[in-house]
């Protein structure tokens, strides 16, 4: 199997070009490919597939072998791949995802995609959309919330997937994200689990670290950047357009007057290679402790 490696602000992906729709991803194959010690390594796998309602379909799976709705960093990597490989000549693209069709605008310089602006759609604060326990139309906005004695104000946001944004005065670099992240991801109030953002506002910018549902801590998260901007803006801490800074780099997020959120940032090609798909799937089968043909867990 021929694969490629890309990253968006350090959020890295194994990419598979499959416009013939021949590749059947399984949880085991995805887990094996994403293993950082014995596989290629990545936060997820993206299969670039055909779509009957858009230019392409982004078949995105998290590193744990679960299908996922959307990935803001990954979709920029898809845009860079399809344009620079001549799969499209258009700088405006529609890409189908499990959370709907997203419109992308590419910045191109000398045939190279130097940036991508993604229409991420409208956020929702309604608990029924996130989902989070409580009345479906209720919200969880700016609620005092303590994590191991550290005070935050918490806001739950849906960007087509669930986010729990914790805004505080402490330095996100000092949070033990890998220890507290899993507990919050699996908190009983989130029936489908959640992504978690630890945020501090610095000089008008949103600085954060993220624990991603199904992937663990990542260098950046596109939907997390959007959720964090929305939560901080609702709290009156930043305007509706601001830089969002992750350990992996900086993204620009705008929550426009029409309620749509736009995410702008780079995408980077790393390498192409060929792998033994059977060996990768066997590795994943051992990692997951289940048959390689087991279906993915919808998210």
C-alpha positions in Angstrom: 0.0 0.0 0.0 1.3 3.4 -0.9 0.8 6.0 1.8 1.9 9.6 2.5 2.6 11.5 5.7 1.4 15.1 6.3 0.9 17.3 9.2 -1.1 20.5 10.1 0.7 22.4 12.9 2.1 19.2 14.2 -1.1 17.2 14.1 0.1 14.4 11.9 -1.7 11.9 9.6 -1.1 8.9 7.4 -2.8 9.7 4.1 -4.1 7.2 1.6 -5.1 8.3 -1.9 -8.0 6.1 -2.9 -10.1 7.7 -5.6 -10.9 4.2 -7.0 -12.5 3.4 -3.6 -10.6 0.2 -3.2 -9.1 0.4 0.2 -11.2 -1.0 3.1 -9.9 0.5 6.3 -10.3 -1.5 9.5 -9.6 -0.5 13.2 -6.6 -2.8 13.2 -5.1 -1.4 10.0 -5.5 2.2 11.3 -4.1 1.3 14.8 -1.1 -0.4 13.2 -0.4 2.4 10.8 -0.6 5.0 13.6 1.6 3.2 16.1 4.6 5.5 16.6 7.1 2.8 17.5 6.3 -0.1 15.2 4.2 1.6 12.5 4.4 4.9 10.5 3.0 6.9 13.4 0.2 9.5 13.4 -2.7 11.0 15.1 -5.0 9.5 12.6 -5.5 8.0 9.1 -7.2 9.9 6.2 -8.4 8.1 3.2 -8.9 10.5 0.3 -12.0 8.9 -1.4 -14.6 9.9 -4.0 -17.9 11.6 -3.1 -21.2 11.8 -5.0 -21.9 15.3 -3.5 -18.5 17.0 -3.2 -15.1 17.0 -4.9 -13.7 14.5 -2.4 -14.7 12.5 0.8 -12.4 12.6 3.8 -12.6 9.2 5.4 -11.0 10.1 8.8 -10.1 7.6 11.6 -8.5 8.4 14.9 -5.3 6.5 15.9 -7.3 4.3 18.2 -9.1 2.8 15.2 -12.3 4.7 15.5 -14.0 6.6 12.7 -14.5 10.3 13.4 -16.7 13.1 12.1 -14.2 15.8 11.2 -10.6 17.0 11.5 -9.8 20.6 10.8 -6.0 20.1 10.5 -6.5 16.9 8.5 -8.8 18.4 5.9 -6.1 21.1 5.2 -3.7 18.2 4.5 -6.2 16.6 2.2 -6.5 19.9 0.3 -2.7 20.2 -0.1 -2.4 16.6 -1.3 -5.2 16.7 -3.9 -4.0 20.0 -5.4 -0.3 19.4 -5.5 -0.8 16.0 -7.0 -3.0 17.3 -9.8 -6.1 15.6 -8.6 -7.8 18.9 -8.9 -6.9 22.3 -10.4 -9.4 24.2 -8.3 -8.4 26.5 -5.4 -12.0 26.3 -4.1 -13.0 22.8 -3.0 -16.0 21.1 -1.4 -14.9 18.2 0.8 -17.5 15.7 2.2 -17.0 14.6 5.8 -19.1 12.7 8.4 -20.2 16.1 9.8 -21.2 17.5 6.4 -19.7 19.1 3.3 -17.0 21.7 4.2 -15.9 24.4 1.8 -12.1 25.1 1.5 -10.3 28.0 -0.1 -6.6 27.3 -0.9 -3.8 29.9 -1.0 -1.5 28.8 -3.8 2.0 30.2 -4.6 4.0 28.7 -7.5 1.9 25.5 -7.5 2.3 25.0 -3.8 -0.5 25.2 -1.3 0.8 27.6 1.4 -2.4 27.8 3.4 -6.0 26.7 3.6 -9.2 28.4 4.9 -11.9 26.0 6.0 -15.5 26.8 6.6 -16.1 24.7 9.7 -19.8 25.5 9.9 -21.7 26.9 12.9 -21.0 25.9 16.5 -23.7 24.8 18.9 -23.9 25.3 22.7 -27.0 23.2 23.0 -26.4 20.1 25.2 -28.4 17.9 22.8 -26.0 18.7 20.0 -22.8 18.1 21.9 -24.1 15.6 23.3 -24.0 16.2 27.1 -26.5 15.1 29.7 -29.2 17.6 30.6 -32.0 19.3 28.8 -31.3 19.2 25.0 -31.8 22.9 24.6 -29.9 23.8 27.8 -26.3 25.0 27.7 -23.1 24.6 29.8 -21.4 28.0 29.4 -18.9 29.6 31.8 -19.6 27.2 34.6 -17.1 27.1 37.5 -15.3 23.8 37.2 -12.4 22.5 39.2 -9.7 20.0 38.0 -7.5 18.7 40.8 -7.9 21.9 42.8 -7.3 24.2 39.9 -10.3 26.5 39.0 -11.6 26.9 35.5 -14.7 28.2 33.7 -16.0 25.4 31.5 -18.0 25.6 28.3 -19.3 22.7 26.3 -19.3 23.3 22.5 -20.1 21.2 19.5 -18.2 21.8 16.3 -19.8 18.7 14.7 -18.0 16.8 17.5 -18.0 17.4 21.3 -15.6 19.7 23.1 -15.2 20.6 26.7 -13.3 23.9 26.9 -11.6 24.8 30.3 -10.5 28.4 30.5 -8.3 29.4 33.5 -5.4 31.5 34.6 -2.9 28.7 34.9 -0.2 27.8 32.3 -1.5 25.0 30.1 2.1 23.8 29.8 1.9 22.8 33.5 -1.3 20.7 33.2 -0.7 16.9 33.3 -2.9 16.5 30.2 -2.1 12.8 29.7 -3.3 12.0 33.2 -6.4 14.2 33.6 -7.4 14.2 29.9 -8.6 10.6 29.8 -10.8 11.1 32.9 -12.5 14.1 31.4 -12.8 12.4 28.0 -14.8 9.6 29.6 -16.7 11.8 32.1 -20.2 10.5 32.7 -21.8 13.7 31.5 -20.6 13.0 27.9 -22.3 9.9 26.6 -20.2 9.9 23.4 -17.0 11.1 25.2 -15.4 14.4 24.5 -12.4 16.3 23.4 -10.9 18.5 26.1 -9.1 21.9 25.8 -7.0 23.6 28.5 -7.0 27.3 27.7 -5.3 30.5 28.9 -5.8 33.9 27.2 -2.6 35.7 26.6 -2.3 39.1 24.9 -5.5 38.6 22.9 -4.5 35.1 21.8 -6.0 31.8 22.8 -3.2 29.5 24.0 -4.1 25.9 24.8 -3.3 22.2 24.9 -5.7 19.6 23.8 -6.7 16.0 24.7 -8.4 14.5 21.7 -11.0 11.8 22.0 -9.6 8.6 20.5 -6.1 10.0 19.9 -4.8 11.4 23.2 -2.8 14.6 23.5 -2.0 16.0 20.1 0.2 19.0 18.9 -2.9 20.8 17.6 -6.6 20.2 16.9 -8.6 22.2 14.3 -12.0 21.7 15.7 -10.6 22.3 19.2 -9.2 25.6 18.0 -12.6 26.6 16.8 -14.4 25.5 20.0 -11.8 27.3 22.2 -12.3 30.5 20.2 -16.1 30.3 20.5 -15.9 29.6 24.3 -13.4 32.5 24.9 -15.5 34.9 22.7 -18.7 34.0 24.5 -16.9 34.8 27.7 -15.9 38.2 26.4 -12.2 37.4 26.6 -11.2 37.7 23.0 -12.9 39.2 19.9 -14.5 36.9 17.3 -11.3 36.6 15.4 -8.1 35.7 17.1 -4.9 33.6 16.9 -5.1 30.2 18.5 -1.7 28.9 19.6 -0.9 25.2 20.2 2.4 23.5 21.0 2.5 22.6 17.3 2.0 26.1 16.0 -0.5 28.9 15.4 -3.9 28.9 13.6 -6.3 31.7 12.9 -9.9 31.3 13.8 -12.8 33.7 12.9 -16.4 33.3 14.2 -18.1 35.4 11.5 -21.3 37.4 11.9 -23.3 34.8 10.0 -22.4 32.3 12.8 -20.0 30.3 10.7 -16.5 29.5 12.0 -13.5 29.8 9.7 -10.2 28.0 10.4 -7.0 29.1 8.5 -3.6 27.5 8.7 -0.8 25.6 6.9 -0.4 22.0 5.9 2.9 20.3 5.4 4.0 17.3 3.3 6.5 15.0 5.1 7.1 11.9 3.0 5.8 9.2 0.7 6.5 5.5 1.2 5.1 2.0 0.7 4.1 -0.3 3.5 3.1 -3.9 4.0 -0.6 -3.4 4.8 -1.0 -7.0 6.0 1.8 -6.5 8.5 0.4 -3.2 9.7 -3.0 -4.8 10.2 -1.5 -7.7 12.1 0.3 -5.2 14.4 -3.0 -3.4 14.9 -4.8 -6.6 15.7 -2.3 -7.3 18.5 -2.5 -3.8 19.8 -6.3 -3.8 19.9 -6.6 -7.4 21.0 -9.5 -8.0 18.6 -9.9 -9.4 15.0 -8.6 -7.1 12.2 -12.0 -7.2 10.5 -13.9 -5.8 13.5 -16.0 -2.8 12.4 -15.1 0.7 13.5 -16.9 2.4 16.4 -18.9 5.3 15.0 -18.2 8.7 16.7 
